[in-house]
């Protein structure tokens, strides 16, 4: 096991200061680096297990909070803005390339859930990215939200919210997770258990209603054909109901080589703990060794 240095960092993005931590293995020579951010409403601290695993394998991991969340700046607070988050990845790549002890020519981007979609777009757009890892990815806002039973009601609510905010009202917020009998942005017991166990002091169980309007317009998989010839690893939960498995598999078929698909048994949150975490982490380390070392 390598000795790992953990240091706080901040960088500018879209007029806000974003904060994160660098997990860097001690040793000779500039280290390759993996830029990482979490998914819908989550925070960087929840990715410490992944970051430490990558650093232990010899890859520095730079993990930061998305704008409007956790320790990062940005307003409105608790609002998920996918366009801003994708640009945050590119600003994070710019920042890590300036850090001593890191190799600016060996940069990967990693994302999971909502940010699993972000890296498809950011990886396609940014020629500095040498490797892309997309885990349990958000593929299509139009398809996902449009398929929800309450889609029409939710869309009407977001339109009303836009008009209310334009008239000066404060953003409406709702719980990210809740007990199964109560409404939440991510309903179901699995999400409630995961966030309750990992959220920590920098996470807040709130998200704005307008986040759904922004997410509905987000179509990261439209970029997937443009990632090649950079290598793409996609890790998919076999029974994912949050970011549907079928959406990810269909998008993966359109990606160019080199690419690899890894299936993890279970649902969306099974990639974050237990055997699913072990499978996903081992596959990621192997991919990084093959394409970033």
KEKE-3310 file (N, C-alpha, C; in steps of 0.2 Angstrom, whole numbers, plus 5000, padded with zeros to 4 digits):
npx = (5004:5003:5010:5000:4997:4986:4978:4970:4962:4958:4950:4945:4929:4918:4915:4914:4921:4928:4930:4941:4950:4966:4972:4987:4999:5014:5030:5043:5044:5032:5015:5001:4985:4968:4953:4939:4922:4906:4889:4872:4868:4877:4892:4910:4917:4911:4917:4929:4933:4935:4944:4955:4958:4962:4973:4981:4984:4993:4989:4986:4972:4960:4947:4932:4920:4905:4899:4889:4886:4891:4907:4910:4909:4895:4879:4862:4861:4862:4857:4856:4866:4869:4876:4885:4892:4898:4907:4914:4922:4931:4938:4943:4952:4961:4966:4973:4983:4992:4998:5012:5021:5012:5008:5005:5002:4995:4980:4965:4947:4934:4918:4902:4885:4875:4886:4893:4887:4892:4906:4906:4903:4912:4924:4923:4924:4936:4953:4963:4961:4965:4959:4943:4931:4916:4903:4889:4880:4871:4861:4852:4842:4829:4824:4824:4817:4806:4800:4796:4782:4776:4779:4772:4766:4777:4784:4775:4776:4789:4789:4780:4788:4799:4793:4789:4801:4807:4799:4804:4803:4810:4820:4812:4814:4817:4818:4833:4834:4823:4813:4805:4791:4789:4789:4803:4818:4826:4818:4815:4822:4835:4843:4841:4847:4860:4864:4861:4871:4883:4883:4888:4895:4896:4887:4870:4853:4845:4838:4835:4819:4820:4831:4827:4822:4833:4840:4832:4835:4847:4858:4870:4874:4874:4886:4894:4900:4910:4921:4931:4947:4950:4951:4937:4929:4915:4905:4892:4877:4868:4854:4849:4839:4839:4848:4844:4848:4847:4847:4861:4867:4863:4869:4882:4884:4886:4898:4915:4929:4945:4935:4927:4915:4909:4899:4890:4883:4866:4858:4858:4865:4873:4886:4894:4897:4902:4903:4900:4907:4920:4922:4920:4930:4942:4941:4942:4955:4963:4960:4965:4978:4981:4979:4983:4994)
npy = (4994:5011:5026:5040:5057:5069:5084:5100:5110:5123:5131:5141:5143:5147:5159:5155:5149:5133:5119:5106:5090:5084:5068:5061:5049:5045:5046:5044:5054:5062:5060:5052:5058:5058:5066:5070:5070:5071:5064:5068:5080:5076:5075:5079:5072:5060:5052:5048:5034:5029:5038:5036:5022:5023:5031:5023:5014:5021:5032:5049:5057:5069:5076:5085:5097:5100:5115:5125:5116:5107:5111:5120:5136:5146:5150:5148:5140:5122:5119:5110:5111:5106:5110:5119:5111:5102:5111:5114:5102:5103:5115:5110:5101:5109:5116:5105:5102:5111:5109:5104:5089:5082:5074:5083:5078:5066:5064:5059:5058:5055:5049:5047:5041:5055:5063:5054:5055:5068:5066:5060:5070:5080:5073:5071:5084:5089:5089:5087:5077:5060:5048:5041:5037:5031:5029:5020:5029:5044:5046:5052:5066:5069:5057:5050:5058:5060:5048:5046:5042:5054:5064:5074:5082:5086:5093:5104:5109:5114:5124:5133:5136:5142:5154:5159:5162:5171:5182:5185:5176:5165:5150:5135:5121:5103:5087:5077:5064:5052:5044:5029:5031:5044:5059:5063:5068:5058:5045:5030:5017:5013:5024:5032:5025:5025:5039:5043:5036:5040:5054:5065:5079:5090:5088:5092:5088:5093:5099:5110:5113:5118:5111:5099:5104:5108:5097:5089:5094:5090:5081:5071:5059:5062:5065:5054:5047:5055:5053:5044:5044:5042:5031:5023:5018:5010:5008:4998:4996:4982:4981:4994:5007:5021:5028:5022:5005:5001:5012:5016:5005:5006:5018:5015:5006:5014:5021:5023:5013:5013:5004:4998:4988:4985:4975:4977:4967:4971:4986:5004:5010:5000:5001:5008:5002:4987:4971:4976:4989:4984:4977:4988:4997:4989:4987:5000:5003:4994:4999:5011:5008:5002:5012:5025:5024)
npz = (5000:4996:5002:5005:5001:5006:5001:5002:4989:4978:4964:4951:4942:4931:4937:4950:4965:4966:4977:4982:4985:4984:4981:4982:4977:4986:4979:4966:4952:4940:4943:4935:4933:4940:4937:4946:4950:4959:4958:4955:4966:4976:4986:4986:4997:4998:4989:4993:4996:4983:4978:4986:4983:4970:4971:4979:4969:4962:4955:4955:4962:4960:4968:4968:4974:4965:4957:4967:4977:4993:4998:4989:4980:4972:4966:4962:4978:4980:4968:4953:4940:4925:4913:4918:4927:4918:4912:4923:4925:4914:4918:4930:4924:4918:4929:4937:4928:4931:4943:4953:4953:4946:4931:4917:4904:4906:4910:4916:4916:4927:4931:4940:4940:4939:4935:4928:4916:4912:4910:4898:4889:4892:4890:4876:4871:4875:4871:4879:4888:4892:4894:4898:4911:4914:4925:4930:4921:4919:4905:4896:4898:4893:4889:4901:4912:4905:4905:4917:4929:4934:4925:4917:4927:4934:4924:4922:4935:4935:4925:4931:4942:4936:4932:4944:4950:4942:4945:4957:4968:4980:4977:4976:4986:4988:4997:4994:4996:5005:5017:5012:5011:5008:4998:4987:4978:4973:4975:4985:4995:4993:4989:5000:5011:5006:5005:5018:5025:5020:5017:5026:5034:5025:5015:5010:5012:5001:4986:4972:4964:4951:4946:4940:4928:4922:4921:4913:4900:4898:4888:4887:4881:4867:4863:4863:4853:4849:4858:4855:4847:4860:4875:4882:4896:4902:4916:4921:4931:4933:4935:4936:4941:4943:4934:4920:4915:4902:4894:4896:4890:4876:4873:4874:4864:4853:4854:4849:4847:4856:4868:4883:4892:4908:4918:4933:4945:4952:4959:4956:4967:4971:4965:4973:4985:4994:4985:4972:4972:4973:4961:4951:4955:4953:4939:4935:4939:4932:4919:4919:4921:4909:4899:4903:4910)
capx = (5000:5007:5008:4996:4996:4979:4979:4965:4964:4953:4951:4940:4925:4911:4914:4914:4927:4926:4935:4941:4956:4970:4975:4992:5004:5021:5035:5047:5041:5026:5010:4995:4979:4961:4949:4933:4916:4901:4883:4866:4867:4881:4898:4917:4919:4908:4921:4935:4935:4937:4950:4961:4960:4966:4980:4985:4987:4998:4986:4983:4965:4958:4940:4930:4913:4902:4896:4882:4886:4896:4912:4911:4904:4890:4872:4858:4863:4858:4854:4860:4866:4873:4881:4890:4896:4902:4912:4918:4927:4936:4942:4947:4958:4966:4970:4977:4989:4997:5001:5018:5021:5007:5009:5000:5000:4992:4974:4959:4941:4930:4911:4897:4878:4874:4893:4895:4886:4896:4912:4905:4903:4918:4929:4923:4926:4943:4958:4969:4959:4968:4955:4937:4928:4909:4900:4881:4879:4865:4862:4847:4837:4823:4821:4823:4812:4800:4797:4793:4775:4773:4782:4768:4765:4784:4786:4771:4779:4796:4787:4778:4794:4803:4789:4789:4808:4808:4795:4807:4802:4816:4820:4808:4818:4814:4823:4836:4831:4818:4810:4801:4784:4788:4792:4810:4821:4828:4814:4817:4826:4843:4846:4840:4852:4867:4865:4862:4877:4889:4883:4893:4894:4896:4881:4864:4848:4840:4839:4830:4815:4823:4836:4824:4821:4840:4842:4828:4838:4854:4859:4877:4876:4874:4893:4898:4903:4916:4926:4936:4950:4952:4948:4931:4927:4908:4903:4884:4874:4863:4847:4849:4832:4840:4850:4842:4853:4845:4850:4868:4870:4862:4874:4889:4885:4887:4904:4920:4935:4944:4930:4925:4909:4909:4893:4890:4876:4863:4855:4862:4869:4878:4893:4897:4899:4902:4906:4900:4912:4926:4922:4920:4936:4947:4940:4944:4962:4965:4959:4970:4985:4982:4978:4985:5001)
capy = (5000:5017:5032:5045:5064:5072:5091:5104:5114:5127:5134:5146:5140:5150:5164:5153:5145:5126:5116:5099:5088:5080:5062:5059:5044:5048:5043:5048:5055:5065:5055:5053:5061:5056:5071:5066:5074:5066:5064:5072:5083:5073:5079:5075:5068:5053:5048:5046:5027:5028:5042:5032:5016:5025:5034:5017:5010:5025:5037:5054:5058:5076:5076:5092:5098:5103:5122:5126:5111:5106:5117:5125:5142:5146:5151:5146:5134:5116:5119:5105:5114:5101:5114:5122:5106:5100:5116:5113:5097:5106:5119:5106:5098:5115:5117:5100:5102:5116:5107:5101:5082:5078:5074:5086:5074:5060:5066:5055:5060:5049:5052:5042:5044:5061:5065:5049:5058:5074:5065:5058:5076:5083:5069:5072:5090:5091:5084:5085:5071:5054:5042:5042:5032:5033:5024:5021:5035:5048:5046:5057:5069:5069:5050:5048:5061:5059:5041:5045:5042:5060:5068:5080:5086:5089:5098:5109:5113:5117:5130:5138:5138:5147:5161:5162:5164:5177:5187:5187:5171:5161:5144:5129:5115:5097:5083:5073:5057:5052:5037:5027:5033:5052:5061:5065:5069:5051:5041:5023:5015:5012:5030:5035:5022:5027:5046:5043:5033:5043:5061:5068:5086:5095:5087:5094:5085:5098:5101:5114:5110:5119:5106:5095:5107:5109:5090:5086:5097:5087:5075:5070:5054:5064:5066:5048:5045:5059:5052:5040:5037:5041:5025:5024:5013:5011:5003:4998:4992:4977:4983:5001:5011:5028:5029:5015:5001:5000:5019:5016:5000:5008:5023:5012:5003:5019:5023:5021:5010:5008:5004:4992:4988:4981:4975:4975:4965:4975:4992:5010:5012:4995:5002:5012:4998:4979:4968:4981:4994:4981:4976:4994:5000:4985:4988:5006:5003:4991:5003:5017:5006:5000:5018:5031:5024)
capz = (5000:4995:5006:5001:5004:5005:5002:5000:4983:4975:4958:4948:4937:4929:4942:4957:4968:4968:4982:4983:4988:4979:4984:4978:4980:4986:4975:4961:4945:4940:4943:4931:4938:4938:4939:4948:4953:4961:4954:4957:4973:4981:4987:4985:5002:4997:4984:4996:4995:4976:4977:4990:4979:4964:4973:4981:4963:4958:4951:4959:4961:4961:4969:4970:4974:4960:4959:4971:4982:4997:5000:4983:4979:4967:4967:4968:4982:4979:4961:4949:4933:4921:4908:4922:4929:4913:4911:4929:4923:4910:4922:4934:4920:4917:4936:4939:4924:4933:4949:4953:4955:4942:4924:4913:4898:4908:4913:4915:4920:4930:4934:4942:4940:4935:4932:4923:4909:4911:4907:4891:4885:4893:4887:4869:4869:4878:4868:4884:4892:4889:4896:4901:4914:4915:4929:4931:4919:4916:4898:4892:4902:4889:4890:4908:4915:4901:4906:4924:4929:4935:4920:4915:4933:4936:4920:4924:4941:4934:4922:4936:4946:4932:4932:4951:4952:4938:4948:4963:4973:4982:4974:4979:4987:4990:4999:4989:4998:5010:5019:5006:5010:5007:4991:4986:4971:4972:4979:4986:5001:4992:4989:5007:5015:5004:5007:5026:5028:5017:5016:5030:5036:5019:5011:5012:5009:4997:4979:4969:4959:4944:4944:4936:4922:4919:4920:4907:4894:4897:4883:4887:4876:4861:4862:4865:4847:4848:4862:4851:4849:4868:4877:4886:4901:4905:4921:4921:4936:4928:4937:4937:4939:4943:4927:4917:4912:4894:4891:4895:4885:4870:4871:4873:4857:4848:4856:4845:4850:4861:4873:4887:4896:4914:4921:4940:4948:4957:4957:4955:4972:4972:4963:4978:4991:4993:4979:4966:4972:4972:4954:4948:4956:4950:4932:4933:4940:4926:4913:4919:4920:4902:4895:4906:4913)
cpx = (5004:5005:5005:4995:4989:4979:4973:4967:4958:4955:4945:4936:4919:4910:4913:4920:4925:4932:4935:4948:4959:4973:4980:4997:5011:5025:5038:5043:5034:5020:5004:4990:4972:4957:4942:4928:4910:4894:4878:4866:4872:4888:4905:4918:4916:4912:4928:4937:4938:4944:4956:4963:4964:4973:4984:4988:4992:4996:4984:4976:4963:4950:4938:4922:4910:4899:4890:4882:4892:4900:4913:4907:4899:4883:4868:4861:4859:4855:4859:4860:4871:4878:4886:4895:4900:4908:4917:4924:4933:4941:4946:4953:4963:4970:4975:4984:4994:5000:5007:5017:5015:5009:5004:4998:4996:4986:4968:4953:4937:4923:4907:4890:4878:4881:4896:4893:4890:4902:4912:4906:4910:4924:4929:4925:4933:4948:4964:4967:4961:4964:4949:4934:4921:4905:4893:4879:4872:4866:4858:4842:4830:4820:4820:4817:4805:4796:4795:4785:4772:4776:4778:4767:4772:4786:4782:4774:4785:4794:4785:4783:4798:4800:4790:4796:4809:4804:4798:4807:4809:4815:4816:4813:4814:4820:4826:4833:4827:4816:4805:4794:4783:4792:4800:4813:4823:4824:4817:4822:4833:4846:4846:4846:4859:4868:4866:4868:4884:4889:4888:4891:4893:4891:4875:4858:4843:4843:4834:4826:4817:4828:4834:4823:4828:4842:4839:4831:4845:4854:4866:4879:4876:4882:4897:4902:4910:4921:4932:4940:4953:4948:4942:4930:4920:4907:4895:4882:4868:4856:4846:4842:4833:4842:4849:4848:4853:4848:4857:4871:4869:4867:4881:4890:4887:4894:4909:4925:4941:4939:4929:4919:4910:4902:4894:4883:4873:4860:4861:4867:4874:4885:4897:4899:4899:4905:4906:4905:4919:4927:4923:4927:4942:4947:4943:4952:4965:4965:4964:4977:4986:4982:4981:4992:5006)
cpy = (5006:5022:5037:5052:5067:5080:5095:5108:5118:5130:5137:5142:5144:5155:5162:5149:5138:5123:5109:5097:5083:5074:5060:5054:5047:5043:5047:5049:5058:5060:5057:5055:5059:5062:5068:5071:5069:5068:5069:5074:5080:5077:5075:5070:5061:5049:5047:5039:5026:5032:5038:5026:5018:5027:5028:5013:5015:5031:5043:5055:5065:5076:5083:5092:5102:5110:5121:5121:5110:5112:5122:5130:5141:5146:5150:5140:5128:5115:5115:5109:5110:5105:5116:5117:5103:5104:5115:5107:5099:5111:5116:5103:5103:5116:5111:5100:5107:5114:5103:5094:5078:5079:5077:5083:5068:5062:5062:5059:5054:5052:5046:5045:5050:5064:5060:5051:5064:5072:5062:5065:5080:5080:5070:5079:5092:5086:5083:5079:5065:5048:5044:5036:5034:5027:5025:5027:5038:5049:5052:5059:5069:5062:5048:5051:5061:5053:5041:5046:5049:5066:5075:5084:5089:5094:5105:5113:5117:5124:5135:5140:5143:5154:5164:5165:5171:5183:5188:5182:5167:5154:5139:5124:5109:5092:5079:5066:5057:5045:5035:5029:5041:5054:5064:5065:5062:5047:5034:5022:5015:5019:5033:5032:5024:5034:5047:5041:5037:5051:5066:5076:5091:5093:5089:5091:5089:5098:5105:5111:5112:5115:5101:5098:5107:5101:5087:5089:5094:5081:5073:5064:5056:5065:5060:5046:5049:5058:5049:5045:5037:5035:5027:5018:5014:5006:5003:4994:4988:4979:4990:5005:5018:5031:5023:5012:5001:5007:5018:5011:5002:5013:5020:5009:5008:5022:5020:5017:5015:5009:4998:4993:4983:4981:4973:4973:4970:4981:4998:5011:5006:4996:5006:5008:4991:4977:4972:4986:4990:4980:4982:4997:4996:4986:4995:5006:5000:4995:5009:5014:5004:5007:5024:5030:5024)
cpz = (5000:5000:5002:5005:5001:5006:4999:4994:4982:4969:4955:4942:4936:4935:4949:4959:4970:4972:4981:4986:4983:4983:4980:4981:4980:4982:4970:4955:4945:4939:4938:4936:4935:4941:4940:4952:4954:4957:4957:4965:4978:4981:4987:4990:5001:4992:4987:4995:4988:4975:4980:4986:4973:4966:4976:4975:4959:4954:4956:4957:4964:4962:4971:4970:4968:4962:4962:4977:4987:4999:4994:4983:4973:4970:4961:4972:4981:4973:4957:4942:4929:4916:4912:4925:4924:4912:4917:4928:4919:4914:4927:4931:4919:4924:4937:4934:4926:4940:4949:4956:4951:4935:4920:4907:4900:4912:4911:4918:4921:4933:4935:4942:4936:4931:4928:4916:4907:4908:4900:4886:4886:4890:4879:4867:4871:4876:4873:4888:4888:4890:4900:4905:4916:4919:4931:4928:4917:4909:4894:4897:4899:4890:4897:4911:4911:4902:4913:4924:4930:4931:4919:4921:4934:4931:4921:4930:4940:4930:4927:4941:4943:4932:4939:4952:4948:4941:4955:4969:4974:4978:4978:4980:4989:4993:4993:4990:5004:5012:5013:5005:5009:5001:4992:4979:4969:4976:4980:4992:4999:4992:4996:5011:5013:5006:5015:5028:5025:5016:5019:5031:5030:5014:5014:5008:5006:4990:4976:4964:4952:4942:4939:4929:4918:4917:4914:4901:4893:4893:4882:4882:4869:4859:4862:4859:4846:4853:4859:4847:4856:4870:4882:4890:4903:4910:4922:4927:4932:4930:4939:4936:4940:4937:4923:4913:4904:4891:4890:4890:4878:4868:4870:4866:4852:4849:4851:4850:4851:4866:4877:4891:4901:4917:4928:4942:4953:4954:4957:4960:4974:4969:4968:4984:4989:4987:4972:4966:4971:4964:4950:4949:4953:4942:4930:4934:4934:4920:4913:4918:4912:4897:4897:4908:4907)
residu = (UNK:UNK:UNK:UNK:UNK:UNK:UNK:UNK:UNK:UNK:UNK:UNK:UNK:UNK:UNK:UNK:UNK:UNK:UNK:UNK:UNK:UNK:UNK:UNK:UNK:UNK:UNK:UNK:UNK:UNK:UNK:UNK:UNK:UNK:UNK:UNK:UNK:UNK:UNK:UNK:UNK:UNK:UNK:UNK:UNK:UNK:UNK:UNK:UNK:UNK:UNK:UNK:UNK:UNK:UNK:UNK:UNK:UNK:UNK:UNK:UNK:UNK:UNK:UNK:UNK:UNK:UNK:UNK:UNK:UNK:UNK:UNK:UNK:UNK:UNK:UNK:UNK:UNK:UNK:UNK:UNK:UNK:UNK:UNK:UNK:UNK:UNK:UNK:UNK:UNK:UNK:UNK:UNK:UNK:UNK:UNK:UNK:UNK:UNK:UNK:UNK:UNK:UNK:UNK:UNK:UNK:UNK:UNK:UNK:UNK:UNK:UNK:UNK:UNK:UNK:UNK:UNK:UNK:UNK:UNK:UNK:UNK:UNK:UNK:UNK:UNK:UNK:UNK:UNK:UNK:UNK:UNK:UNK:UNK:UNK:UNK:UNK:UNK:UNK:UNK:UNK:UNK:UNK:UNK:UNK:UNK:UNK:UNK:UNK:UNK:UNK:UNK:UNK:UNK:UNK:UNK:UNK:UNK:UNK:UNK:UNK:UNK:UNK:UNK:UNK:UNK:UNK:UNK:UNK:UNK:UNK:UNK:UNK:UNK:UNK:UNK:UNK:UNK:UNK:UNK:UNK:UNK:UNK:UNK:UNK:UNK:UNK:UNK:UNK:UNK:UNK:UNK:UNK:UNK:UNK:UNK:UNK:UNK:UNK:UNK:UNK:UNK:UNK:UNK:UNK:UNK:UNK:UNK:UNK:UNK:UNK:UNK:UNK:UNK:UNK:UNK:UNK:UNK:UNK:UNK:UNK:UNK:UNK:UNK:UNK:UNK:UNK:UNK:UNK:UNK:UNK:UNK:UNK:UNK:UNK:UNK:UNK:UNK:UNK:UNK:UNK:UNK:UNK:UNK:UNK:UNK:UNK:UNK:UNK:UNK:UNK:UNK:UNK:UNK:UNK:UNK:UNK:UNK:UNK:UNK:UNK:UNK:UNK:UNK:UNK:UNK:UNK:UNK:UNK:UNK:UNK:UNK:UNK:UNK:UNK:UNK:UNK:UNK:UNK:UNK:UNK:UNK:UNK:UNK:UNK:UNK:UNK:UNK:UNK:UNK:UNK:UNK:UNK)
# end
